[in-house]
Amino acid sequence: MTEIEKTKQEIKMLQSKLEFLEELEKTKSPVEEAFKRVYGTYPSSYDTSVFWTESDEDTWISFQKGYTSAKEDYKVEEPEEPE
């Protein structure tokens, strides 16, 4: 295999990795989606157009803890199917 072929393979691999990372960056977690429903914006790590203060960061941290706690406490029961 020539140096050119190796380089082309490396470029293809890096392009696919870049595409994956870009798509991953677009994906929001369920807690981030819930935060947006409540506060109208995503947490500061995603929405750079909004200026966040230390208080906002505390709100995000508290929201995450509450979301996680509620998720642990909430039990989904499957409905019984009639026979």
TORKOLGU-842650 format. One line per field, with one value per atom (N, C-alpha, C, O): residue number from 1; residue in three letters; x, y, z. Coordinates in Angstrom, 3 decimals, padded with zeros to 6 digits. Layout:
N
num = (NUM|...) $
residu = (ALA|...) $
xx = (X|...) $
yy = (Y|...) $
zz = (Z|...) $
END
This chain:
83
num = (1|1|1|1|2|2|2|2|3|3|3|3|4|4|4|4|5|5|5|5|6|6|6|6|7|7|7|7|8|8|8|8|9|9|9|9|10|10|10|10|11|11|11|11|12|12|12|12|13|13|13|13|14|14|14|14|15|15|15|15|16|16|16|16|17|17|17|17|18|18|18|18|19|19|19|19|20|20|20|20|21|21|21|21|22|22|22|22|23|23|23|23|24|24|24|24|25|25|25|25|26|26|26|26|27|27|27|27|28|28|28|28|29|29|29|29|30|30|30|30|31|31|31|31|32|32|32|32|33|33|33|33|34|34|34|34|35|35|35|35|36|36|36|36|37|37|37|37|38|38|38|38|39|39|39|39|40|40|40|40|41|41|41|41|42|42|42|42|43|43|43|43|44|44|44|44|45|45|45|45|46|46|46|46|47|47|47|47|48|48|48|48|49|49|49|49|50|50|50|50|51|51|51|51|52|52|52|52|53|53|53|53|54|54|54|54|55|55|55|55|56|56|56|56|57|57|57|57|58|58|58|58|59|59|59|59|60|60|60|60|61|61|61|61|62|62|62|62|63|63|63|63|64|64|64|64|65|65|65|65|66|66|66|66|67|67|67|67|68|68|68|68|69|69|69|69|70|70|70|70|71|71|71|71|72|72|72|72|73|73|73|73|74|74|74|74|75|75|75|75|76|76|76|76|77|77|77|77|78|78|78|78|79|79|79|79|80|80|80|80|81|81|81|81|82|82|82|82|83|83|83|83) $
residu = (MET|MET|MET|MET|THR|THR|THR|THR|GLU|GLU|GLU|GLU|ILE|ILE|ILE|ILE|GLU|GLU|GLU|GLU|LYS|LYS|LYS|LYS|THR|THR|THR|THR|LYS|LYS|LYS|LYS|GLN|GLN|GLN|GLN|GLU|GLU|GLU|GLU|ILE|ILE|ILE|ILE|LYS|LYS|LYS|LYS|MET|MET|MET|MET|LEU|LEU|LEU|LEU|GLN|GLN|GLN|GLN|SER|SER|SER|SER|LYS|LYS|LYS|LYS|LEU|LEU|LEU|LEU|GLU|GLU|GLU|GLU|PHE|PHE|PHE|PHE|LEU|LEU|LEU|LEU|GLU|GLU|GLU|GLU|GLU|GLU|GLU|GLU|LEU|LEU|LEU|LEU|GLU|GLU|GLU|GLU|LYS|LYS|LYS|LYS|THR|THR|THR|THR|LYS|LYS|LYS|LYS|SER|SER|SER|SER|PRO|PRO|PRO|PRO|VAL|VAL|VAL|VAL|GLU|GLU|GLU|GLU|GLU|GLU|GLU|GLU|ALA|ALA|ALA|ALA|PHE|PHE|PHE|PHE|LYS|LYS|LYS|LYS|ARG|ARG|ARG|ARG|VAL|VAL|VAL|VAL|TYR|TYR|TYR|TYR|GLY|GLY|GLY|GLY|THR|THR|THR|THR|TYR|TYR|TYR|TYR|PRO|PRO|PRO|PRO|SER|SER|SER|SER|SER|SER|SER|SER|TYR|TYR|TYR|TYR|ASP|ASP|ASP|ASP|THR|THR|THR|THR|SER|SER|SER|SER|VAL|VAL|VAL|VAL|PHE|PHE|PHE|PHE|TRP|TRP|TRP|TRP|THR|THR|THR|THR|GLU|GLU|GLU|GLU|SER|SER|SER|SER|ASP|ASP|ASP|ASP|GLU|GLU|GLU|GLU|ASP|ASP|ASP|ASP|THR|THR|THR|THR|TRP|TRP|TRP|TRP|ILE|ILE|ILE|ILE|SER|SER|SER|SER|PHE|PHE|PHE|PHE|GLN|GLN|GLN|GLN|LYS|LYS|LYS|LYS|GLY|GLY|GLY|GLY|TYR|TYR|TYR|TYR|THR|THR|THR|THR|SER|SER|SER|SER|ALA|ALA|ALA|ALA|LYS|LYS|LYS|LYS|GLU|GLU|GLU|GLU|ASP|ASP|ASP|ASP|TYR|TYR|TYR|TYR|LYS|LYS|LYS|LYS|VAL|VAL|VAL|VAL|GLU|GLU|GLU|GLU|GLU|GLU|GLU|GLU|PRO|PRO|PRO|PRO|GLU|GLU|GLU|GLU|GLU|GLU|GLU|GLU|PRO|PRO|PRO|PRO|GLU|GLU|GLU|GLU) $
xx = (000.862|000.000|000.902|001.851|000.574|001.401|001.032|000.013|001.882|001.658|000.379|-000.344|000.102|-001.106|-002.355|-003.306|-002.352|-003.504|-003.736|-004.874|-002.649|-002.763|-003.370|-004.239|-002.908|-003.408|-004.882|-005.649|-005.289|-006.701|-007.561|-008.651|-007.089|-007.830|-007.956|-009.018|-006.870|-006.901|-007.892|-008.617|-007.919|-008.849|-010.287|-011.121|-010.584|-011.942|-012.345|-013.467|-011.431|-011.716|-011.967|-012.901|-011.153|-011.318|-012.613|-013.258|-012.996|-014.247|-015.445|-016.377|-015.423|-016.538|-016.587|-017.669|-015.431|-015.385|-015.912|-016.639|-015.553|-016.024|-017.541|-018.209|-018.089|-019.541|-020.251|-021.278|-019.700|-020.280|-020.266|-021.270|-019.146|-019.027|-019.950|-020.515|-020.109|-021.012|-022.456|-023.220|-022.830|-024.191|-024.401|-025.468|-023.406|-023.486|-023.658|-024.377|-023.003|-023.092|-024.504|-024.946|-025.207|-026.567|-027.577|-028.631|-027.260|-028.183|-028.220|-027.180|-029.407|-029.590|-030.083|-030.820|-029.672|-030.123|-031.548|-032.010|-032.243|-033.606|-033.677|-034.639|-032.673|-032.689|-032.513|-033.099|-031.715|-031.547|-032.831|-033.186|-033.524|-034.806|-035.839|-036.602|-035.862|-036.797|-036.477|-037.386|-035.209|-034.788|-035.285|-035.760|-035.172|-035.628|-037.144|-037.630|-037.894|-039.348|-039.706|-040.674|-038.934|-039.232|-038.719|-039.453|-037.472|-036.828|-036.740|-036.348|-037.104|-037.117|-035.778|-035.690|-034.742|-033.422|-032.676|-032.970|-031.713|-030.872|-029.842|-029.578|-029.261|-028.193|-027.062|-026.902|-026.298|-025.281|-024.269|-023.705|-024.030|-023.034|-023.458|-022.623|-024.765|-025.240|-025.699|-025.547|-026.254|-026.816|-025.889|-026.026|-024.951|-023.964|-024.507|-023.841|-025.713|-026.283|-026.876|-027.184|-027.035|-027.618|-026.497|-025.704|-026.444|-025.431|-025.874|-026.970|-025.046|-025.377|-024.568|-023.371|-025.235|-024.553|-024.286|-024.683|-023.616|-023.362|-024.678|-024.811|-025.637|-026.959|-027.631|-028.272|-027.488|-028.053|-027.407|-028.079|-026.107|-025.406|-025.906|-026.064|-026.154|-026.725|-028.102|-028.449|-028.889|-030.216|-030.098|-030.856|-029.161|-028.962|-028.544|-029.054|-027.629|-027.161|-028.311|-028.490|-029.085|-030.230|-031.278|-031.866|-031.504|-032.466|-032.031|-032.854|-030.749|-030.233|-030.451|-030.888|-030.142|-030.309|-031.777|-032.100|-032.660|-034.087|-034.604|-035.402|-034.170|-034.581|-034.152|-034.938|-032.897|-032.374|-033.124|-033.481|-033.361|-034.087|-035.508|-035.973|-036.189|-037.561|-037.585|-038.498|-036.605|-036.542|-036.343|-036.914|-035.532|-035.302|-036.550|-036.834|-037.296|-038.485|-039.686|-040.565|-039.729|-040.889|-040.816|-039.861|-041.822|-041.880|-043.015|-044.152|-042.704|-043.713|-044.240|-043.482|-045.537|-046.143|-046.787|-047.466|-046.562|-047.160|-048.623|-048.962|-049.501|-050.927|-051.179|-050.546|-052.113|-052.453|-053.352|-054.288|-053.051|-053.861|-055.029|-054.851|-056.218|-057.368|-057.207|-056.648|-057.702|-057.570|-058.683|-058.704) $
yy = (-001.180|000.000|001.235|001.344|002.137|003.340|004.350|004.227|005.326|006.398|007.167|007.587|007.349|008.067|007.291|007.874|005.988|005.156|005.172|005.247|005.102|005.158|006.485|006.524|007.553|008.882|009.009|009.583|008.482|008.518|007.741|008.189|006.604|005.816|006.584|006.600|007.210|007.997|009.156|009.453|009.806|010.920|010.429|011.063|009.306|008.739|008.424|008.714|007.836|007.487|008.753|008.793|009.765|011.012|011.732|012.341|011.665|012.284|011.605|012.274|010.278|009.574|009.863|009.992|009.963|010.296|011.707|011.943|012.639|014.018|014.083|014.772|013.372|013.342|012.798|013.331|011.738|011.159|012.158|012.319|012.821|013.787|014.985|015.494|015.440|016.549|016.151|016.941|014.946|014.466|014.293|014.618|013.791|013.614|014.950|015.045|015.970|017.307|017.879|018.641|017.522|018.004|017.325|017.889|016.129|015.342|015.866|016.097|016.044|016.531|015.380|014.509|015.390|014.370|014.689|015.820|013.700|013.953|015.055|015.822|015.136|016.176|017.560|018.532|017.659|018.940|019.351|020.529|018.377|018.671|019.129|020.062|018.469|018.860|020.268|021.057|020.580|021.907|022.972|024.029|022.687|023.649|023.847|024.966|022.768|022.903|023.808|024.564|023.733|024.517|025.953|026.897|026.125|027.443|028.124|029.287|027.408|028.028|028.097|028.680|027.530|027.513|026.273|025.719|025.857|024.742|025.238|026.437|024.322|024.728|025.430|025.250|026.209|027.075|026.331|026.915|025.074|024.349|024.198|023.933|024.366|024.240|025.559|025.789|026.421|027.663|028.814|029.439|029.090|030.132|031.531|032.524|031.615|032.937|033.549|034.741|032.741|033.213|033.357|032.438|034.509|034.739|034.071|034.338|033.223|032.523|033.080|033.340|033.258|033.700|032.486|031.367|032.725|031.641|031.102|029.904|031.985|031.572|030.643|029.667|030.941|030.084|028.702|027.687|028.675|027.405|026.595|025.378|027.263|026.590|026.028|024.935|026.776|026.313|025.040|024.094|025.008|023.824|022.626|021.522|022.835|021.742|021.219|020.008|022.125|021.719|020.992|020.008|021.474|020.841|019.412|018.496|019.218|017.881|016.939|015.801|017.426|016.586|016.231|015.084|017.200|016.945|015.986|015.100|016.146|015.271|013.833|012.897|013.672|012.343|011.713|010.537|012.485|011.987|011.569|010.503|012.409|012.093|010.844|010.025|010.702|009.540|008.266|007.224|008.348|007.176|006.827|005.649|007.832|007.605|007.153|006.462|007.534|007.271|005.856|005.497|005.071|003.699|003.595|003.970|003.095|002.916|001.499|000.532|001.390|000.075|-000.216|000.629|-001.421|-001.826|-002.139|-002.833|-001.641|-001.951|-003.426|-004.051|-003.967|-005.377|-005.511|-004.733|-006.516|-006.746|-007.665|-008.658|-007.330|-008.198|-009.546|-009.636|-010.577|-011.916|-012.261|-013.360) $
zz = (000.000|000.000|000.000|000.776|-000.881|-000.997|000.090|000.770|000.221|001.201|000.875|001.779|-000.405|-000.837|-000.422|000.098|-000.650|-000.275|001.239|001.703|001.993|003.451|003.896|004.767|003.293|003.634|003.289|004.062|002.142|001.748|002.747|003.101|003.194|004.184|005.501|006.123|005.909|007.143|007.030|007.979|005.870|005.651|005.736|006.382|005.091|005.140|006.580|006.997|007.325|008.714|009.543|010.345|009.355|010.092|009.708|010.561|008.426|007.997|008.644|009.090|008.694|009.323|010.826|011.399|011.454|012.874|013.110|014.075|012.245|012.350|012.201|012.971|011.218|011.024|012.260|012.680|012.835|014.037|015.191|015.885|015.397|016.485|016.289|017.257|015.049|014.775|015.060|015.615|014.688|014.962|016.467|016.987|017.150|018.595|019.303|020.298|018.794|019.380|019.245|020.106|018.185|017.964|018.883|019.176|019.333|020.140|021.577|022.194|022.084|023.454|024.327|023.866|025.576|026.511|026.958|026.803|027.510|027.993|029.053|029.084|029.913|030.946|030.316|030.793|029.257|028.573|027.853|027.831|027.267|026.614|027.644|027.391|028.807|029.877|030.376|030.628|030.517|030.965|029.992|030.407|028.698|027.692|027.772|027.605|028.026|028.159|029.332|029.262|030.403|031.603|031.474|031.765|031.043|031.053|029.688|029.600|028.623|027.301|026.601|025.521|027.167|026.541|027.021|028.080|026.225|026.640|027.644|027.728|028.402|029.322|028.574|027.367|029.281|028.664|027.808|026.883|028.089|027.305|025.846|024.981|025.567|024.191|023.599|022.399|024.424|023.902|024.248|025.300|023.363|023.636|023.349|023.640|022.778|022.511|023.776|023.808|024.809|026.059|027.089|027.291|027.730|028.753|030.055|030.549|030.598|031.832|032.985|032.857|034.108|035.320|036.199|035.876|037.300|038.248|038.799|039.046|038.988|039.463|038.454|038.843|037.158|036.121|036.150|035.964|036.383|036.459|037.656|037.561|038.773|039.948|039.628|040.075|038.854|038.450|037.627|037.838|036.698|035.853|036.694|036.501|037.614|038.475|039.330|039.459|039.909|040.723|039.882|040.330|038.677|037.780|037.464|037.472|037.187|036.892|038.079|037.910|039.269|040.467|040.675|040.984|040.509|040.663|039.607|039.914|038.392|037.298|037.579|037.427|037.990|038.287|039.452|039.401|040.488|041.654|041.286|041.690|040.523|040.114|039.237|039.342|038.391|037.509|038.318|037.993|039.373|040.232|041.035|041.252|041.477|042.292|041.475|041.992|040.214|039.382|038.820|038.132|039.117|038.628|037.619|037.907|036.461|035.429|035.527|035.448|035.698|035.753|034.414|033.833|033.941|032.683|032.908|033.866|032.042|032.201|031.957|031.106|032.719|032.539|031.330|031.139|030.512|029.332|029.687|030.392|029.200|029.486|028.791|027.698|029.438|028.872|027.932|027.378) $
END
